[in-house]
Amino acid sequence: MRLLRPSLLALALLGLGACRSEAPAPAPGAAAPAAVPASAEVDPAVEARFADLSKRWLEGWLRLNPVAATQIGEHAYDDQVDDLSAAGRQKQIDFSKRLLAELDAIDVTRLSRENQIDAAILRNQLRSDVWTLETLQSWAWDPQVYNGLAGGAIYNLMAREFAPLPQRLKSATARMEKIPAIFARMRENLDPNRVPRIHAETVAKQNAGVLSLIDTFIAPNAGQLHGADRTRLDAAVAGLRKAVAEQQAWLDETLVPNAKGDFRLGQTLYDEKLQYSLNSSLSRAEIKRRAEAELERVRGEMYRIAQKVLKDKPDAPALPDQPDAAQQQKAIEAALELAYAERPARDQVVDFAKRTLADATEFTRKHDLVTVPNDPVKVILMPEFQRGVAVAYCDSPGPLDKGLDTYYAISPIPEDWSQEQTDSFLREYNSRMIHLLSIHEAMPGHYLEGAHSVDAHSTLRAVLRSGLFAEGWAVYTEDMMADAGYLDNDPLFRLVQLKFYLRTIANAILDQGVHVDGWSREQAMELMTKQAFQQEREAAGKWVRAQLTSAQLPTYFVGAQEHFDMRKAVEAKRGPKFDLKAYHDQVLSYGAPPVRFVRQMMLDEPIR
């Protein structure tokens, strides 16, 4: 799913939050706020003070981050781009520190429990923005910041019909005129000695993508403008094409050859970033312990399924009750081959995905698992320039854009792919995996969760929506649907669902293995291809992703663990009165804050 990552350098950070064993740690050097008693008396004056602060933060943050503002649904700044100069960065720091001081002066014990949560979320965001700019300093070493900003400046305007096309084209014209300055700022700010080579090489390959956005969205619609507006648009396009060519030369001839930075964050920066990225109750050590234990448990469950589906099969491998590691590996691989054999034809992927969405929706309604929205998600063909990475994604509108559609985008197999490429892709994304994608991305995963939470509670919470909650919910629903008997309790569906879950587990282990433990490519590939049964191309792509990002890959596993833990705790408390549908509807009613806050609300615990 595409989630907003609200920070000045969001396109490089891919998430903000906090992570410690009991409660989120404060930013380095700051005092931790106390837990707020559930019984504190609410003071209307304090509530009003916090509401004013929240409003001023949102207005100021959107003004300082105009490209992200467009994505969120605030269109007052659609003709502007972010200022990443030293002065622009200082404005963001001063703004965040000023509002953080105001927030710390508020007695949060006098807020309602809902506003206690919002105050904690906002405090985490303010601290993370300051830490990002002053400590992490992605602006000085990560070219993805600028490349993503340039692409987002156009894509966020043109991908959705939030306003008439001529109006959006005029805004795009103004932004295209400013993108060359983004490139110039990139050349000024980046220190090649700090830039990792993988980052430089990746951005060098992606640089021309800005032109693909022009060819996809701008050029075919340029006839919507006339006179001076058309003349200005044409000039902006020509100027941008020239700037992209100049930027490409600098990337190829200067940045890539001189990039000498280490892509590994190291323990200190990683732990601090993980705090802000997850806003979780689990520490890095606990995440690793849980993930390694889950990896062993899930492989054991997969082996038991393999014993059943391979029984009496000709040429089946040995299936002892107490297998050694090699026997377990061979049996699971053989069982997965049965699932890989069932896959749609290369020209039937989209139609098959549509059918799986209908199946998942019908099953969710029939089994009364959660309240299903009346308006269905719209199934669309994935835009051509985004194809070839995944079969599907859920594309939701910004939280301030009301009344726009949610898309479940599905990719056909590219026409120029060889049969070998197609076979490799569909082994990973076989028929049962496509069922899982429809569950994860749409029903009852991301689309349903988003439909429930879109109007819940405050605007601040909608803007600072937790990726941990959203991704954790989507992974949770995969297991929930299998438990409910999806596809008539098909054992191969459960096997593929567990393999998909292994990918989630491996993500969490891989991320800290790479950035803290100094893993080599060989170690990473062994985890993914052997222990988690991923296809080589899938694993190779994830190795690149692990180098380019940090503290985002654990989101899926940690979020799912917290959802599983929360359900167990609520079931234990409610006992025979526990109702699954009522539980799911209540979980989704809070507007997708970090999972730990939902748990505190549902169990009437102090807000930490």
VOTORLO-32187 format. One line per field, with one value per residue (C-alpha): residue in three letters; x, y negated, z negated. Coordinates in pm, 1 decimal. Example, Ala and Ser with C-alpha at 12.3 -4.5 7.8 and 13.67 -1.06 7.14 Angstrom:
2
type	(ALA;SER)
x	(1230.0;1367.0)
y	(450.0;106.0)
z	(-780.0;-714.0)
***
This chain:
608
type	(MET;ARG;LEU;LEU;ARG;PRO;SER;LEU;LEU;ALA;LEU;ALA;LEU;LEU;GLY;LEU;GLY;ALA;CYS;ARG;SER;GLU;ALA;PRO;ALA;PRO;ALA;PRO;GLY;ALA;ALA;ALA;PRO;ALA;ALA;VAL;PRO;ALA;SER;ALA;GLU;VAL;ASP;PRO;ALA;VAL;GLU;ALA;ARG;PHE;ALA;ASP;LEU;SER;LYS;ARG;TRP;LEU;GLU;GLY;TRP;LEU;ARG;LEU;ASN;PRO;VAL;ALA;ALA;THR;GLN;ILE;GLY;GLU;HIS;ALA;TYR;ASP;ASP;GLN;VAL;ASP;ASP;LEU;SER;ALA;ALA;GLY;ARG;GLN;LYS;GLN;ILE;ASP;PHE;SER;LYS;ARG;LEU;LEU;ALA;GLU;LEU;ASP;ALA;ILE;ASP;VAL;THR;ARG;LEU;SER;ARG;GLU;ASN;GLN;ILE;ASP;ALA;ALA;ILE;LEU;ARG;ASN;GLN;LEU;ARG;SER;ASP;VAL;TRP;THR;LEU;GLU;THR;LEU;GLN;SER;TRP;ALA;TRP;ASP;PRO;GLN;VAL;TYR;ASN;GLY;LEU;ALA;GLY;GLY;ALA;ILE;TYR;ASN;LEU;MET;ALA;ARG;GLU;PHE;ALA;PRO;LEU;PRO;GLN;ARG;LEU;LYS;SER;ALA;THR;ALA;ARG;MET;GLU;LYS;ILE;PRO;ALA;ILE;PHE;ALA;ARG;MET;ARG;GLU;ASN;LEU;ASP;PRO;ASN;ARG;VAL;PRO;ARG;ILE;HIS;ALA;GLU;THR;VAL;ALA;LYS;GLN;ASN;ALA;GLY;VAL;LEU;SER;LEU;ILE;ASP;THR;PHE;ILE;ALA;PRO;ASN;ALA;GLY;GLN;LEU;HIS;GLY;ALA;ASP;ARG;THR;ARG;LEU;ASP;ALA;ALA;VAL;ALA;GLY;LEU;ARG;LYS;ALA;VAL;ALA;GLU;GLN;GLN;ALA;TRP;LEU;ASP;GLU;THR;LEU;VAL;PRO;ASN;ALA;LYS;GLY;ASP;PHE;ARG;LEU;GLY;GLN;THR;LEU;TYR;ASP;GLU;LYS;LEU;GLN;TYR;SER;LEU;ASN;SER;SER;LEU;SER;ARG;ALA;GLU;ILE;LYS;ARG;ARG;ALA;GLU;ALA;GLU;LEU;GLU;ARG;VAL;ARG;GLY;GLU;MET;TYR;ARG;ILE;ALA;GLN;LYS;VAL;LEU;LYS;ASP;LYS;PRO;ASP;ALA;PRO;ALA;LEU;PRO;ASP;GLN;PRO;ASP;ALA;ALA;GLN;GLN;GLN;LYS;ALA;ILE;GLU;ALA;ALA;LEU;GLU;LEU;ALA;TYR;ALA;GLU;ARG;PRO;ALA;ARG;ASP;GLN;VAL;VAL;ASP;PHE;ALA;LYS;ARG;THR;LEU;ALA;ASP;ALA;THR;GLU;PHE;THR;ARG;LYS;HIS;ASP;LEU;VAL;THR;VAL;PRO;ASN;ASP;PRO;VAL;LYS;VAL;ILE;LEU;MET;PRO;GLU;PHE;GLN;ARG;GLY;VAL;ALA;VAL;ALA;TYR;CYS;ASP;SER;PRO;GLY;PRO;LEU;ASP;LYS;GLY;LEU;ASP;THR;TYR;TYR;ALA;ILE;SER;PRO;ILE;PRO;GLU;ASP;TRP;SER;GLN;GLU;GLN;THR;ASP;SER;PHE;LEU;ARG;GLU;TYR;ASN;SER;ARG;MET;ILE;HIS;LEU;LEU;SER;ILE;HIS;GLU;ALA;MET;PRO;GLY;HIS;TYR;LEU;GLU;GLY;ALA;HIS;SER;VAL;ASP;ALA;HIS;SER;THR;LEU;ARG;ALA;VAL;LEU;ARG;SER;GLY;LEU;PHE;ALA;GLU;GLY;TRP;ALA;VAL;TYR;THR;GLU;ASP;MET;MET;ALA;ASP;ALA;GLY;TYR;LEU;ASP;ASN;ASP;PRO;LEU;PHE;ARG;LEU;VAL;GLN;LEU;LYS;PHE;TYR;LEU;ARG;THR;ILE;ALA;ASN;ALA;ILE;LEU;ASP;GLN;GLY;VAL;HIS;VAL;ASP;GLY;TRP;SER;ARG;GLU;GLN;ALA;MET;GLU;LEU;MET;THR;LYS;GLN;ALA;PHE;GLN;GLN;GLU;ARG;GLU;ALA;ALA;GLY;LYS;TRP;VAL;ARG;ALA;GLN;LEU;THR;SER;ALA;GLN;LEU;PRO;THR;TYR;PHE;VAL;GLY;ALA;GLN;GLU;HIS;PHE;ASP;MET;ARG;LYS;ALA;VAL;GLU;ALA;LYS;ARG;GLY;PRO;LYS;PHE;ASP;LEU;LYS;ALA;TYR;HIS;ASP;GLN;VAL;LEU;SER;TYR;GLY;ALA;PRO;PRO;VAL;ARG;PHE;VAL;ARG;GLN;MET;MET;LEU;ASP;GLU;PRO;ILE;ARG)
x	(0.0;106.7;121.6;208.7;549.5;512.9;850.2;1059.0;1281.2;1007.1;1099.1;1430.5;1319.1;1021.6;865.2;879.8;800.9;952.5;1055.5;1142.2;1053.1;782.0;710.0;850.1;1179.3;1215.5;1440.7;1804.6;1852.1;1479.7;1285.4;1027.0;664.5;488.8;206.4;-127.6;-378.4;-698.8;-903.9;-752.9;-1009.4;-1044.4;-995.5;-1178.8;-925.3;-636.5;-830.7;-877.6;-510.5;-407.0;-657.9;-509.7;-157.0;-253.0;-414.0;-110.6;125.0;-70.8;-97.5;271.0;391.2;190.3;325.8;684.5;626.2;421.3;490.5;369.9;81.1;-50.3;-40.9;-222.4;-492.7;-403.2;-386.5;-300.9;65.5;30.7;254.1;542.4;820.5;1009.5;1303.3;1602.0;1848.9;2020.0;1770.4;1475.5;1595.3;1645.4;1287.6;1165.6;1387.2;1285.1;918.4;933.3;1130.3;896.0;584.9;751.6;822.0;458.3;342.2;571.4;419.0;69.8;-51.2;-149.1;-304.2;-592.9;-664.1;-918.6;-774.3;-817.6;-621.2;-359.4;-294.1;-281.0;-42.5;189.4;177.0;248.3;534.9;693.3;656.8;808.8;1103.7;1158.3;1157.9;1426.6;1633.0;1607.3;1741.8;2002.7;2127.4;2043.7;2102.6;1969.0;1980.2;2360.5;2405.3;2091.1;2015.7;1681.5;1551.7;1581.2;1492.0;1175.7;1085.5;1119.9;904.0;647.5;609.6;452.7;300.9;106.8;-56.5;-143.5;-224.8;-561.6;-846.0;-885.3;-927.2;-994.0;-707.0;-621.9;-582.3;-350.1;-149.5;-93.0;32.2;252.2;394.8;495.8;655.5;839.8;993.3;1120.7;1250.2;1583.2;1643.3;1585.6;1859.3;2088.9;2026.8;2104.0;2442.1;2511.3;2404.5;2532.9;2876.0;2998.2;3215.5;2894.2;2679.8;2658.7;2740.0;2418.2;2218.8;2408.4;2374.4;2004.4;1922.9;2132.5;1911.0;1590.3;1670.2;1500.8;1180.8;1088.2;1064.9;843.5;601.2;597.2;535.8;265.3;74.2;174.5;239.0;-82.3;-290.7;-101.8;-381.7;-597.7;-404.8;-407.1;-234.2;13.0;-58.3;34.9;343.2;457.8;389.7;593.4;880.8;872.3;881.9;1173.7;1360.3;1301.1;1420.5;1742.5;1782.0;1730.3;2000.0;2241.9;2157.3;2221.7;2565.6;2650.2;2521.2;2715.4;3036.7;3063.4;2842.4;2861.4;3241.2;3303.3;3035.0;3221.0;2962.5;2848.5;2486.1;2476.8;2340.9;2520.4;2370.0;2330.7;2155.0;1953.6;1822.6;1729.7;1560.1;1376.5;1237.2;1076.3;983.4;782.1;640.6;617.9;632.6;900.5;1275.4;1523.1;1643.8;1287.2;1203.5;1500.7;1416.9;1054.1;1135.9;1388.5;1143.6;861.6;1085.6;1147.2;780.7;639.9;882.2;771.7;408.0;492.0;663.4;353.7;147.4;408.9;374.3;1.4;6.5;301.8;177.8;154.1;285.8;523.6;883.2;797.1;1099.1;1143.9;881.9;988.1;808.2;1137.5;1318.9;1667.2;1722.3;1789.6;1481.6;1260.3;1395.5;1347.8;993.6;873.4;1028.8;855.1;518.5;557.8;620.4;260.7;141.3;376.5;230.0;-108.6;-86.6;-277.2;-164.4;49.3;-241.9;-492.3;-329.4;-554.8;-878.5;-771.3;-686.9;-1033.5;-1189.5;-982.2;-1098.0;-1459.4;-1393.5;-1228.3;-1511.7;-1780.0;-1598.5;-1553.3;-1923.4;-2045.3;-1839.7;-1923.7;-1559.3;-1576.9;-1814.3;-1756.3;-1788.9;-2078.5;-1873.6;-1632.6;-1271.9;-1206.5;-986.4;-759.8;-467.6;-144.3;10.0;267.4;567.0;502.1;472.1;714.8;779.6;467.3;139.9;-70.8;-91.8;-361.0;-356.8;-559.7;-626.6;-475.9;-664.4;-768.2;-895.2;-1255.9;-1470.2;-1190.4;-1163.0;-935.8;-764.9;-656.4;-399.3;-315.0;-28.2;-40.4;274.5;482.0;464.3;841.5;913.0;1063.0;897.2;1171.7;1104.4;732.3;771.7;994.7;749.1;446.0;619.1;642.5;305.0;111.7;-267.6;-282.8;-38.3;-263.6;-551.1;-328.7;-244.9;-615.6;-664.2;-363.4;-414.3;-792.0;-1029.1;-1020.8;-674.7;-567.0;-875.2;-1119.6;-901.7;-868.0;-1241.7;-1308.4;-1050.3;-1083.5;-1334.7;-1228.7;-1120.8;-885.2;-735.0;-394.1;-431.2;-543.2;-235.0;2.4;-151.4;59.6;221.9;282.6;-92.6;-183.7;77.4;30.2;-345.7;-295.7;-61.5;-297.2;-589.2;-395.8;-374.3;-729.2;-874.9;-680.0;-801.7;-1159.4;-1121.9;-1065.8;-1056.5;-1226.4;-936.9;-704.4;-375.1;-172.6;-332.7;-222.2;123.2;152.6;12.0;281.9;546.1;414.7;438.5;796.6;875.4;743.7;955.7;1265.5;1220.6;1257.9;1566.7;1723.8;1691.4;1888.1;2118.8;2223.0;2233.4;2355.3;2521.3;2702.1;2551.8;2693.5;2481.7;2543.1;2403.5;2099.3;2031.0;2064.6;1800.5;1559.9;1603.2;1668.1;1507.8;1215.3;1182.8;1181.8;1261.2;1609.8;1486.0;1251.7;1534.4;1782.5;1540.8;1492.1;1870.5;1881.0;1585.8;1755.4;2057.1;1848.0;1612.3;1622.2;1373.1;1080.7;1110.0;1033.1;699.5;507.6;631.8;620.1;274.8;143.9;295.5;127.6;-206.7;-174.0;-76.4;-364.9;-622.7;-496.8;-514.2;-867.9;-987.4;-849.1;-1021.4;-1360.6;-1365.8;-1689.7;-1822.6;-1553.5;-1707.7;-1468.3;-1658.5;-1720.8;-1352.4;-1237.1;-1480.1;-1361.1;-992.8;-1059.3;-1262.8;-966.7;-826.8;-503.7;-274.2;20.8;-115.3;-6.8;-246.5;-538.4;-455.4;-444.2;-786.4;-943.9;-804.8;-857.0;-487.7;-294.4;-189.5;190.9)
y	(0.0;-357.1;-541.5;-901.1;-940.1;-1290.6;-1457.3;-1702.0;-1416.2;-1156.4;-1013.2;-898.2;-804.5;-587.8;-619.2;-789.2;-664.7;-527.7;-187.8;-74.2;221.7;60.1;-285.0;-493.5;-650.9;-1026.5;-1185.5;-1174.2;-1411.4;-1466.3;-1361.5;-1085.7;-1186.6;-1001.0;-758.3;-936.4;-788.4;-668.7;-848.8;-1199.8;-1481.3;-1647.3;-2026.6;-2201.9;-2485.5;-2243.4;-2063.1;-2391.5;-2476.6;-2144.5;-2177.4;-2516.8;-2376.4;-2082.6;-2318.0;-2545.9;-2249.2;-2113.3;-2450.9;-2525.2;-2179.4;-2175.6;-2518.4;-2398.4;-2072.2;-2165.4;-1847.0;-1627.8;-1870.1;-1791.4;-1420.0;-1477.4;-1678.9;-2039.9;-2220.2;-2575.8;-2506.0;-2303.0;-2544.6;-2527.5;-2283.0;-2218.6;-2441.6;-2221.4;-2506.5;-2564.3;-2842.5;-2621.8;-2339.0;-2581.0;-2704.9;-2345.6;-2291.8;-2617.9;-2549.0;-2198.5;-2301.7;-2592.4;-2376.3;-2096.7;-2340.4;-2447.1;-2086.2;-1996.6;-2285.2;-2135.0;-1915.9;-1612.5;-1449.3;-1696.6;-1589.8;-1331.3;-988.2;-1041.5;-1367.3;-1205.5;-974.0;-1261.4;-1451.8;-1150.9;-1109.1;-1477.5;-1481.8;-1187.5;-1362.3;-1688.6;-1513.6;-1298.2;-1597.2;-1768.5;-1449.2;-1382.9;-1723.3;-1769.0;-1413.5;-1181.0;-1454.6;-1260.0;-1585.2;-1562.1;-1200.5;-1052.3;-1159.0;-977.5;-1273.8;-1504.1;-1254.2;-1155.4;-1517.6;-1602.2;-1307.3;-1360.4;-1725.0;-1615.8;-1277.8;-1404.4;-1666.5;-1452.9;-1102.8;-1198.3;-1411.2;-1632.4;-1940.7;-2016.0;-1911.1;-2265.2;-2379.9;-2091.0;-2150.1;-2513.1;-2397.3;-2136.4;-2409.4;-2614.1;-2311.4;-2204.4;-2551.5;-2490.4;-2132.1;-2244.9;-2428.4;-2100.6;-1942.3;-2238.1;-2212.0;-1839.8;-1911.0;-2176.3;-1978.0;-1627.1;-1528.8;-1247.2;-1111.4;-1042.3;-921.5;-539.3;-412.6;-206.9;-525.4;-715.8;-436.3;-390.1;-756.9;-771.9;-498.3;-666.1;-1023.3;-995.2;-884.4;-1250.5;-1263.6;-954.1;-1144.6;-1426.3;-1179.9;-998.6;-1285.9;-1619.9;-1581.6;-1390.1;-1658.9;-1974.4;-2066.6;-2148.6;-2476.5;-2759.1;-3087.2;-3210.9;-2912.6;-2665.9;-2864.8;-2863.7;-2488.9;-2410.1;-2624.7;-2453.6;-2109.2;-2208.5;-2355.9;-2046.5;-1814.5;-2014.9;-2011.9;-1634.1;-1584.7;-1808.0;-1625.2;-1290.5;-1402.4;-1513.3;-1187.6;-971.2;-1172.6;-1317.8;-1159.9;-790.1;-776.8;-968.2;-815.1;-664.2;-651.8;-345.4;-246.4;-85.5;-321.4;-155.8;-69.7;-418.3;-583.0;-270.3;-239.8;-606.3;-590.9;-273.0;-459.9;-715.4;-480.1;-225.6;-395.2;-42.4;134.3;371.3;299.5;398.6;691.6;807.8;774.2;995.1;1252.4;1274.1;1286.0;1567.2;1765.8;1707.8;1814.8;2149.2;2193.1;2110.6;2339.7;2617.1;2551.2;2547.9;2884.7;3037.7;2915.2;3057.1;3397.1;3393.4;3267.0;3486.0;3804.8;4087.0;3857.0;4034.4;3922.3;3741.5;3669.1;3829.7;3702.5;3816.0;3678.6;3541.7;3416.0;3276.7;2934.7;3073.8;3297.6;3009.6;2782.6;3037.0;3125.8;2765.6;2684.1;2985.9;2885.6;2527.5;2662.3;2791.2;2435.2;2283.1;2511.1;2339.6;1991.5;1781.1;1740.7;1433.5;1249.4;1347.1;1195.7;889.3;1080.7;1340.0;1071.2;919.6;1258.5;1303.1;964.1;1068.3;1398.9;1229.9;975.4;1243.3;1455.4;1161.3;1074.7;1435.5;1511.5;1176.4;1108.3;727.5;460.7;429.1;85.0;46.6;-119.1;128.7;48.8;-32.8;213.7;40.4;128.4;22.8;-280.1;-155.4;-332.8;-154.5;199.8;486.8;457.9;611.4;756.4;512.7;225.2;25.8;-344.9;-558.8;-931.2;-1178.6;-1219.8;-1577.3;-1483.9;-1386.2;-1184.6;-1046.0;-679.0;-415.1;-206.1;155.0;135.3;460.4;509.9;727.3;914.6;676.1;769.9;757.8;1006.5;1339.1;1665.8;1724.8;1389.9;1457.1;1803.9;1671.5;1392.8;1623.6;1884.9;1620.4;1465.2;1784.1;1818.5;1852.7;1567.1;1343.0;1436.3;1323.0;996.6;919.7;993.6;781.4;485.4;466.7;700.4;711.3;551.1;200.9;82.7;193.3;57.9;-274.6;-298.2;-245.6;-494.4;-772.6;-975.7;-866.9;-1124.5;-1412.2;-1546.2;-1527.1;-1152.4;-1108.8;-1293.6;-1112.2;-772.6;-484.4;-261.3;-12.7;13.7;33.4;288.5;488.8;504.5;622.7;904.1;992.0;1031.0;1284.4;1512.6;1431.1;1529.4;1855.6;1933.1;1869.0;2133.2;1926.4;2136.4;2424.8;2471.5;2546.5;2662.3;2518.3;2177.9;2199.0;2304.0;2003.0;1773.4;1893.8;1839.8;1483.8;1439.5;1569.8;1277.0;1042.0;1216.0;1212.2;839.5;763.8;983.5;857.6;488.2;494.1;763.3;526.1;195.9;309.6;649.8;580.2;865.9;949.4;1006.6;1380.5;1382.2;1184.6;1408.5;1722.8;1594.8;1500.5;1780.0;2073.0;1998.9;1796.0;1975.3;1660.0;1674.1;1545.0;1235.4;1142.9;1176.8;985.3;693.9;699.8;689.6;367.3;229.2;311.1;106.0;-189.0;-205.9;-143.0;-93.7;-44.3;326.8;423.4;236.8;538.9;787.2;557.6;428.7;782.2;895.4;609.9;688.9;1057.4;964.0;718.1;969.7;1227.9;973.9;859.3;1219.1;1303.5;1002.7;1052.6;1429.2;1584.9;1236.9;1188.9;1129.0;1129.4;887.4;643.5;666.1;589.6;300.2;150.3;189.4;3.8;-269.9;-459.9;-598.8;-395.5;-531.0;-313.1;23.4;-17.9;-312.5;-108.7;162.6;-91.4;-222.7;121.5;247.9;-84.1;-111.8;-437.2;-612.1;-589.1)
z	(0.0;59.4;-267.3;-334.9;-497.7;-643.7;-682.2;-485.3;-372.9;-363.1;-26.0;-169.2;-519.6;-426.7;-769.5;-1106.5;-1459.5;-1787.2;-1926.0;-2278.3;-2498.6;-2711.0;-2572.9;-2289.0;-2381.7;-2358.0;-2103.4;-2212.1;-2502.4;-2568.2;-2875.0;-2831.0;-2890.7;-3168.9;-3105.8;-3125.9;-3371.2;-3209.1;-3475.7;-3439.9;-3432.3;-3094.5;-3090.3;-2800.9;-2803.5;-2759.9;-2486.7;-2301.8;-2341.9;-2193.0;-1908.6;-1819.3;-1831.4;-1607.4;-1357.5;-1347.5;-1307.0;-1011.8;-841.0;-890.9;-795.5;-472.6;-382.3;-435.8;-244.2;63.0;264.6;-20.0;-77.5;270.5;193.6;-134.9;38.4;-46.7;286.3;185.0;264.5;585.0;776.7;525.9;433.1;110.2;17.4;-69.4;-100.8;-434.8;-505.6;-411.7;-633.6;-922.8;-885.8;-927.6;-1232.4;-1398.8;-1327.5;-1474.6;-1783.4;-1854.4;-1837.1;-2032.1;-2314.2;-2309.1;-2314.4;-2602.4;-2799.5;-2768.8;-3056.2;-2850.4;-3157.4;-3111.9;-2754.5;-2646.9;-2579.5;-2205.5;-2224.0;-2444.9;-2152.3;-1904.8;-2132.0;-2147.4;-1770.2;-1712.4;-1963.3;-1784.8;-1449.7;-1569.8;-1729.3;-1423.3;-1188.5;-1395.9;-1426.3;-1054.5;-958.8;-1232.3;-1292.7;-1004.6;-744.5;-446.2;-252.7;-254.9;-144.0;11.2;370.6;350.8;149.8;448.3;717.7;533.0;472.5;842.7;948.7;676.0;772.6;1102.0;1014.5;713.4;934.5;1233.5;1105.6;950.5;1080.3;771.9;994.3;1363.6;1588.6;1711.8;1351.7;1269.4;1586.9;1486.4;1146.2;1314.4;1537.1;1233.6;1070.4;1385.2;1391.0;1035.2;1071.4;1223.1;895.1;707.5;919.0;854.8;480.7;498.3;657.3;394.3;86.9;154.2;29.4;260.1;-19.8;-216.9;74.6;95.9;443.2;461.2;399.0;667.5;921.6;850.3;890.7;1207.6;1350.5;1229.5;1332.6;1672.3;1496.9;1460.9;1839.6;1844.4;1621.6;1876.3;2158.2;1959.5;1801.6;1954.5;2327.7;2412.1;2238.2;2337.5;2578.7;2276.6;2245.2;2497.8;2566.9;2307.0;2079.1;2354.5;2446.7;2084.5;2053.9;2364.7;2240.6;1899.4;2060.8;2283.3;1987.0;1779.2;2055.6;2074.0;1694.6;1678.7;1943.4;1751.0;1428.7;1597.7;1705.5;1351.1;1204.8;1449.1;1461.4;1110.8;846.4;934.3;981.8;657.7;431.4;136.3;-144.3;-340.6;-285.9;-631.4;-897.8;-1188.1;-1524.7;-1672.2;-1378.8;-1303.3;-1658.3;-1668.0;-1330.1;-1430.7;-1730.2;-1507.9;-1225.6;-1420.4;-1729.6;-1864.8;-2198.4;-2062.4;-2077.7;-1807.0;-2016.9;-2077.4;-1707.2;-1620.0;-1888.3;-1781.1;-1412.0;-1450.3;-1664.8;-1415.7;-1128.7;-1297.9;-1398.8;-1056.5;-876.8;-1111.0;-1024.3;-653.5;-690.5;-849.6;-554.3;-317.2;-484.2;-407.6;-49.4;54.8;-106.6;148.1;423.9;662.1;618.3;294.2;72.7;-267.4;-515.3;-866.2;-1170.9;-1302.7;-992.7;-985.2;-827.4;-480.5;-486.6;-602.1;-328.5;-50.7;-156.5;-178.6;158.4;314.4;166.3;290.7;641.5;635.9;572.9;830.3;1097.0;1067.3;1211.7;1461.8;1819.5;1880.1;2043.3;1773.7;1464.2;1448.7;1500.5;1244.5;989.7;1037.9;966.9;651.6;526.6;581.2;403.4;105.4;77.4;91.6;-167.4;-406.4;-384.5;-407.6;-717.3;-878.4;-963.7;-954.8;-824.6;-448.7;-283.9;-43.2;229.6;387.4;454.1;819.7;1004.1;1257.8;1477.9;1314.7;1492.1;1739.7;1584.4;1253.7;1389.1;1346.3;971.7;819.5;939.8;740.9;496.5;319.4;406.3;166.8;204.4;-39.3;-368.0;-283.4;64.9;2.2;240.6;458.7;546.6;400.4;667.4;655.9;934.5;1113.2;1353.6;1664.3;1759.7;1977.4;2343.8;2388.5;2109.7;2214.5;2125.0;1868.1;1700.0;1701.5;1551.2;1272.5;1194.6;1185.5;974.3;705.7;788.0;855.3;837.2;459.5;411.1;619.6;385.9;98.7;274.9;311.7;-57.0;-160.2;72.0;78.7;-103.2;-399.3;-401.1;-302.7;-115.2;-382.9;-663.5;-486.8;-424.5;-795.6;-917.7;-659.8;-859.5;-1206.1;-1463.1;-1395.1;-1076.5;-1243.4;-1294.5;-934.6;-807.7;-1044.6;-973.2;-1102.0;-842.7;-1124.3;-1184.6;-815.0;-709.5;-1027.5;-967.2;-608.8;-719.6;-1006.2;-762.9;-553.0;-856.5;-964.5;-626.0;-623.1;-976.0;-859.1;-587.8;-273.2;46.6;-134.2;-375.8;-84.7;-241.2;45.6;-14.5;-378.5;-261.0;-28.8;-297.5;-534.6;-267.8;-222.5;-600.5;-589.9;-360.3;-628.6;-893.2;-675.0;-608.0;-978.1;-1018.7;-697.0;-779.0;-1100.9;-964.3;-687.7;-876.0;-1219.1;-1180.1;-852.6;-651.3;-310.7;-1.9;-40.9;-394.6;-284.5;15.5;-195.2;-436.2;-160.9;93.5;-138.4;-472.4;-330.6;9.2;222.1;591.2;674.9;861.4;576.1;323.7;539.6;558.9;182.6;128.0;327.8;133.5;-198.6;-92.2;24.2;-273.5;-645.9;-930.5;-689.1;-613.4;-978.3;-959.0;-829.8;-1088.0;-1389.6;-1297.3;-1253.0;-1582.5;-1766.2;-1599.7;-1696.5;-2052.6;-2082.9;-1968.8;-2219.3;-2500.3;-2412.2;-2369.7;-2714.1;-2870.9;-2704.6;-2727.7;-2596.6;-2513.1;-2246.6;-1903.4;-1607.9;-1384.5;-1668.6;-1759.5;-1405.2;-1366.6;-1694.8;-1600.4;-1275.3;-1440.0;-1586.8;-1261.6;-1225.9;-1501.0;-1607.4;-1721.7;-2082.4;-2122.6;-1988.4;-2239.4;-2522.8;-2422.4;-2389.4;-2719.9;-2900.9;-2978.0;-3038.8;-2719.1;-2697.5)
***
